[in-house]
Amino acid sequence: MKVCVFGTRGFPGMQGGVEKHCESLYPNMPQDICFDVCRRKSFVTDSKKYPNINFVDIKNTEKRGLEATFHSFISSIYAIKTKPDVVHIHNIGPAMFAPILKLFGQKVVLTYHSANYEHKKWSKPEKLVLKMCEHFALKYSDRVIFVNKEQMGKYPSKIIAKSCYIPNGVNPPTDTEDTSFLEENHLQKQKYILSVGRITPEKGFDTLIKAFYKSGLNNEYKLAIVGGVEFEDSYKKELDSLVTDDSVVFTGFADGERLAQLYKNARLYVLASNNEGFPLVMLEAMSYGLNLLASDISATRMIDLGKGAYFPAGDYNTLAEKMKKAINLDYTEVKYDLSQYNWKSIANKVASIYRELKN
């Protein structure tokens, strides 16, 4: 069986939740399924190869708002020419070309990661376009995979009938004794609070920084924000304007061994997002046994962290109080049950959808 994949910038080693999702999903697929994964060439930095994956690197525009559209259009043409058994599209924006794929007889699977039109970074016209994309995506896809069960429940029965809930997964933690990346960023074991994500407004890093200073923890602890900046330069400048000393550290994008160092040695993990589909970083933090605080949104409620772990999204005063309380408790590693978030099991569920469509 052959499957063409697009809607991701690609993998390995690329920033983004969809990218991490794909990097874990496809290498865990049964070996009798071969994949053409369409990547955005300007983002490719790693030459790693996989036995059942062929990377199709497509030159793309880097203009904000057109990057995903251009890549999805070229990827759709590639799929039409190569005639795979299934086309798997990630997220609603790239699925705007699903009607054209159906016109040429393609079987289409959509993974709905998040309602992108809810993100603050988009203008009103851009949000309207994304809503239109969602309409096409849901109407013309043969099967829809939701990573968020609550999101799936928002749609008419006709959509739900061809949909299923398959959550994101998590890989086993990396056991590392190296602390060189910590030292590079002037961080000490158990003396920093961690948050990971692309530097965009929906991640709520402004709320987190305000809460960190409000709590007074900056006198003894540091706040490590791990993520790169792409198009949201103005938001990064806003965050910089909130920083008043060297206790807030922006490490830039990190993955692999460097990210493992940060997870393993953190004192507390905070997810302050205003919008999420299903936050992979939350599962990653849990895999390292970290205590967590999370904004009270539907995506974070999918995993019950306990009543005291949540705070209203955007409420930095409440977050400050909860951060102080969490830090003042004796540190103990938390044992979470992550058995249902096994990538191999998740990959087999997705593979069964492919086989159903082919037959």
C-alpha positions as CSV (number, residue, x, y, z in Angstrom):
1,M,0.0,0.0,0.0
2,K,1.2,3.5,-0.8
3,V,0.1,6.6,1.1
4,C,0.9,10.2,0.3
5,V,1.2,12.6,3.3
6,F,1.1,16.4,3.4
7,G,0.1,19.2,5.8
8,T,3.3,18.9,7.8
9,R,6.5,20.8,7.2
10,G,8.2,17.5,7.6
11,F,10.4,15.6,9.9
12,P,12.8,14.7,11.6
13,G,13.9,17.5,13.8
14,M,11.4,20.2,12.8
15,Q,9.5,22.4,15.3
16,G,5.7,22.0,15.7
17,G,3.1,19.7,17.1
18,V,2.0,18.3,13.8
19,E,5.7,17.7,12.9
20,K,6.4,15.8,16.1
21,H,3.1,13.8,15.6
22,C,4.2,12.7,12.1
23,E,7.8,12.0,13.2
24,S,6.5,9.5,15.7
25,L,3.5,8.1,13.8
26,Y,4.9,7.1,10.4
27,P,8.1,5.3,11.5
28,N,5.9,3.1,13.7
29,M,3.6,2.1,10.8
30,P,3.5,-1.5,9.6
31,Q,6.3,-2.0,7.1
32,D,4.0,-3.1,4.3
33,I,2.8,0.5,4.0
34,C,5.0,2.9,2.1
35,F,4.8,6.6,2.5
36,D,5.6,9.6,0.3
37,V,5.9,12.4,2.8
38,C,5.9,15.9,1.2
39,R,8.2,18.2,3.1
40,R,8.8,21.9,2.8
41,K,12.3,22.1,1.5
42,S,13.5,25.2,3.3
43,F,12.8,23.6,6.7
44,V,14.7,20.4,6.0
45,T,17.9,20.2,8.1
46,D,18.2,16.4,8.8
47,S,19.1,13.7,6.3
48,K,17.9,10.8,8.4
49,K,16.2,8.1,6.4
50,Y,13.5,5.5,7.2
51,P,12.9,2.2,5.5
52,N,9.3,2.7,4.5
53,I,9.3,6.5,4.0
54,N,10.3,8.4,0.9
55,F,10.7,12.2,1.4
56,V,9.5,14.5,-1.4
57,D,11.1,17.8,-0.7
58,I,9.2,20.7,-2.3
59,K,10.5,24.2,-2.7
60,N,8.1,26.5,-0.9
61,T,7.5,30.2,-0.4
62,E,8.2,31.5,3.1
63,K,5.6,34.3,2.9
64,R,3.4,34.2,6.0
65,G,-0.1,32.9,5.1
66,L,0.9,31.5,1.8
67,E,3.5,28.9,2.9
68,A,1.0,26.1,3.8
69,T,-1.3,26.9,0.9
70,F,1.4,26.8,-1.8
71,H,2.9,23.6,-0.4
72,S,-0.5,21.9,-0.1
73,F,-1.3,22.8,-3.7
74,I,1.9,21.3,-5.1
75,S,1.6,18.3,-2.9
76,S,-2.0,17.7,-4.2
77,I,-0.7,17.8,-7.8
78,Y,2.0,15.3,-6.8
79,A,-0.6,13.0,-5.3
80,I,-2.8,13.2,-8.4
81,K,0.2,12.3,-10.6
82,T,1.5,9.4,-8.5
83,K,-2.0,7.9,-7.6
84,P,-1.4,6.6,-4.1
85,D,-3.9,4.3,-2.4
86,V,-4.6,7.0,0.2
87,V,-3.8,10.6,0.7
88,H,-3.4,11.6,4.4
89,I,-3.7,15.3,5.1
90,H,-2.8,16.9,8.4
91,N,-5.0,19.8,9.6
92,I,-7.8,21.8,8.0
93,G,-5.8,24.5,6.1
94,P,-3.9,22.1,3.9
95,A,-7.1,20.1,3.3
96,M,-8.6,22.9,1.2
97,F,-7.6,20.9,-1.9
98,A,-9.5,17.8,-0.8
99,P,-12.3,18.5,-3.3
100,I,-9.8,18.4,-6.2
101,L,-8.3,15.2,-4.9
102,K,-11.7,13.6,-4.7
103,L,-12.4,14.8,-8.3
104,F,-9.5,12.7,-9.4
105,G,-10.7,9.7,-7.4
106,Q,-8.3,9.9,-4.4
107,K,-9.2,8.4,-1.0
108,V,-8.6,11.1,1.6
109,V,-7.9,10.8,5.3
110,L,-7.8,14.0,7.4
111,T,-6.2,14.3,10.8
112,Y,-7.9,17.3,12.5
113,H,-5.3,18.6,14.9
114,S,-6.8,21.9,16.0
115,A,-9.3,24.6,15.1
116,N,-6.6,27.0,13.6
117,Y,-9.1,29.8,13.1
118,E,-9.3,30.2,16.9
119,H,-5.7,31.3,17.0
120,K,-5.2,35.0,17.7
121,K,-2.4,35.4,15.1
122,W,-4.9,35.3,12.2
123,S,-6.8,38.3,10.9
124,K,-10.5,38.1,10.4
125,P,-10.2,37.4,6.6
126,E,-7.7,34.7,7.3
127,K,-10.0,33.1,9.9
128,L,-12.8,33.1,7.4
129,V,-10.6,31.3,4.9
130,L,-9.6,28.7,7.5
131,K,-13.3,28.2,8.3
132,M,-13.9,27.6,4.6
133,C,-11.0,25.1,4.6
134,E,-12.6,23.3,7.5
135,H,-15.8,23.0,5.6
136,F,-14.1,21.5,2.5
137,A,-11.9,19.3,4.7
138,L,-14.7,17.7,6.7
139,K,-17.1,17.4,3.7
140,Y,-14.7,15.8,1.2
141,S,-12.5,13.6,3.4
142,D,-13.4,9.9,3.4
143,R,-12.3,9.5,7.0
144,V,-11.5,12.1,9.7
145,I,-9.2,11.4,12.7
146,F,-9.6,13.8,15.6
147,V,-6.9,14.0,18.2
148,N,-9.4,15.9,20.5
149,K,-12.6,14.0,21.4
150,E,-14.4,17.2,22.4
151,Q,-13.7,18.8,19.0
152,M,-15.1,15.8,17.2
153,G,-18.4,16.2,19.2
154,K,-19.0,19.7,17.8
155,Y,-19.9,18.5,14.3
156,P,-23.1,17.1,12.7
157,S,-23.8,13.4,12.9
158,K,-22.9,13.0,9.2
159,I,-19.4,14.1,10.0
160,I,-19.1,12.1,13.2
161,A,-20.3,9.0,11.4
162,K,-17.0,9.0,9.3
163,S,-14.8,10.2,12.2
164,C,-12.9,8.6,15.0
165,Y,-10.9,9.7,18.0
166,I,-7.2,8.7,18.0
167,P,-5.1,10.7,20.5
168,N,-1.5,11.8,20.2
169,G,1.1,9.5,21.7
170,V,4.3,9.9,23.6
171,N,7.7,8.2,23.2
172,P,9.6,6.8,26.2
173,P,11.8,9.4,28.0
174,T,15.4,9.7,27.0
175,D,17.7,8.8,30.0
176,T,20.5,11.2,29.8
177,E,23.1,12.4,32.3
178,D,24.4,15.2,30.1
179,T,23.8,18.7,31.3
180,S,25.7,20.7,28.7
181,F,22.7,22.3,27.2
182,L,21.6,23.4,30.7
183,E,25.0,24.9,31.3
184,E,24.9,26.7,27.9
185,N,21.7,28.4,29.0
186,H,22.8,29.1,32.6
187,L,20.3,26.7,34.1
188,Q,20.8,24.5,37.1
189,K,19.1,21.2,38.0
190,Q,15.8,21.6,39.8
191,K,16.1,25.4,39.7
192,Y,14.0,26.2,36.7
193,I,10.4,26.1,35.5
194,L,10.0,24.7,32.0
195,S,7.6,25.4,29.1
196,V,8.0,24.2,25.5
197,G,6.3,25.4,22.3
198,R,6.6,27.5,19.2
199,I,6.7,31.2,20.1
200,T,3.2,32.2,19.0
201,P,0.4,34.0,20.8
202,E,-1.9,31.0,21.3
203,K,0.8,29.4,23.5
204,G,0.3,32.0,26.2
205,F,3.9,32.7,27.1
206,D,3.0,36.3,28.0
207,T,0.7,35.0,30.7
208,L,3.4,32.7,31.9
209,I,6.1,35.4,32.1
210,K,3.8,37.8,34.0
211,A,2.9,35.0,36.4
212,F,6.5,34.1,37.0
213,Y,7.4,37.6,38.0
214,K,4.2,38.1,40.0
215,S,5.1,34.9,42.0
216,G,8.5,36.3,43.0
217,L,10.1,33.0,42.1
218,N,12.5,34.9,39.9
219,N,14.6,35.6,43.0
220,E,15.6,31.9,43.2
221,Y,14.4,30.1,40.1
222,K,14.6,30.6,36.3
223,L,11.9,30.2,33.7
224,A,13.1,28.3,30.6
225,I,11.0,28.9,27.4
226,V,11.9,26.4,24.7
227,G,10.8,27.2,21.2
228,G,11.7,29.0,18.0
229,V,10.3,32.1,16.4
230,E,9.1,31.9,12.8
231,F,6.7,34.6,11.6
232,E,5.6,36.0,15.0
233,D,8.5,38.5,15.5
234,S,6.1,41.1,17.0
235,Y,5.0,38.6,19.7
236,K,8.6,37.8,20.6
237,K,9.2,41.5,21.0
238,E,6.2,41.7,23.3
239,L,7.6,38.9,25.4
240,D,11.1,40.5,25.5
241,S,9.5,43.7,26.8
242,L,8.1,41.7,29.8
243,V,11.5,40.4,30.8
244,T,13.2,42.6,33.4
245,D,16.2,40.4,34.4
246,D,18.1,37.3,33.5
247,S,15.7,34.9,35.2
248,V,13.7,34.3,31.9
249,V,15.7,32.2,29.4
250,F,14.7,31.7,25.8
251,T,16.7,28.7,24.6
252,G,15.4,28.6,21.0
253,F,14.1,25.4,19.4
254,A,15.5,22.2,21.0
255,D,14.8,18.6,20.4
256,G,16.4,15.2,20.9
257,E,19.1,15.0,23.5
258,R,19.0,18.8,24.3
259,L,15.2,18.7,24.9
260,A,15.6,15.6,27.1
261,Q,18.1,17.4,29.3
262,L,15.6,20.2,29.9
263,Y,12.7,17.9,30.7
264,K,14.7,15.6,33.0
265,N,16.1,18.4,35.2
266,A,13.1,20.8,35.4
267,R,11.4,21.5,38.8
268,L,7.9,22.2,37.3
269,Y,6.3,22.2,33.9
270,V,3.7,24.9,32.9
271,L,1.5,24.9,29.8
272,A,-0.2,28.3,29.5
273,S,-1.8,27.8,26.1
274,N,-5.0,29.5,25.1
275,N,-5.7,27.0,22.3
276,E,-4.4,23.5,21.6
277,G,-5.5,20.4,19.7
278,F,-3.9,17.8,21.9
279,P,-0.6,19.1,23.4
280,L,2.2,16.6,22.8
281,V,4.5,18.6,25.1
282,M,2.1,17.9,27.9
283,L,2.5,14.1,27.4
284,E,6.3,14.6,27.0
285,A,6.5,16.4,30.4
286,M,4.4,13.6,32.0
287,S,6.7,10.9,30.6
288,Y,9.5,12.5,32.6
289,G,7.4,12.5,35.8
290,L,7.2,16.3,36.1
291,N,4.6,18.1,38.1
292,L,2.4,20.0,35.8
293,L,0.2,23.2,35.8
294,A,-2.0,23.7,32.7
295,S,-4.5,26.3,31.5
296,D,-8.1,25.1,31.8
297,I,-9.0,24.4,28.1
298,S,-10.6,21.3,26.6
299,A,-7.3,19.9,25.2
300,T,-5.6,19.8,28.6
301,R,-8.7,18.4,30.3
302,M,-8.5,15.3,28.2
303,I,-5.9,14.1,30.7
304,D,-7.0,14.5,34.3
305,L,-4.2,16.2,36.2
306,G,-6.3,16.8,39.3
307,K,-8.3,19.9,40.2
308,G,-5.4,21.9,41.6
309,A,-3.3,21.6,38.4
310,Y,-5.5,23.9,36.3
311,F,-5.8,27.7,36.1
312,P,-8.1,29.9,33.9
313,A,-6.4,30.6,30.5
314,G,-4.8,34.1,30.6
315,D,-5.2,34.5,34.4
316,Y,-1.6,35.2,35.4
317,N,-2.6,36.0,39.0
318,T,-4.0,32.6,39.7
319,L,-1.1,31.0,37.8
320,A,1.3,32.9,40.0
321,E,-0.3,31.5,43.2
322,K,-0.3,28.0,41.9
323,M,3.3,28.2,40.8
324,K,4.4,29.3,44.2
325,K,2.4,26.6,45.9
326,A,3.8,23.9,43.5
327,I,7.4,25.0,44.0
328,N,7.1,25.1,47.8
329,L,6.0,21.5,48.0
330,D,8.7,18.8,48.4
331,Y,9.7,17.6,44.9
332,T,8.5,14.1,44.1
333,E,8.5,12.5,40.6
334,V,5.0,11.7,39.5
335,K,4.0,8.3,38.0
336,Y,1.4,8.9,35.2
337,D,-0.4,6.1,33.4
338,L,0.4,6.8,29.7
339,S,-0.4,3.3,28.4
340,Q,-3.1,4.5,26.0
341,Y,-0.7,6.9,24.4
342,N,1.5,4.3,22.8
343,W,2.6,5.3,19.3
344,K,2.8,1.7,18.0
345,S,-0.8,1.1,19.0
346,I,-1.9,4.5,17.5
347,A,0.0,3.7,14.2
348,N,-1.9,0.4,13.9
349,K,-5.2,2.2,14.4
350,V,-4.4,4.6,11.6
351,A,-3.1,1.8,9.4
352,S,-6.5,0.0,9.8
353,I,-8.2,3.1,8.4
354,Y,-6.0,3.0,5.3
355,R,-6.7,-0.7,4.8
356,E,-10.4,-0.1,5.1
357,L,-10.4,2.6,2.5
358,K,-8.3,0.5,0.1
359,N,-10.6,-2.4,0.3
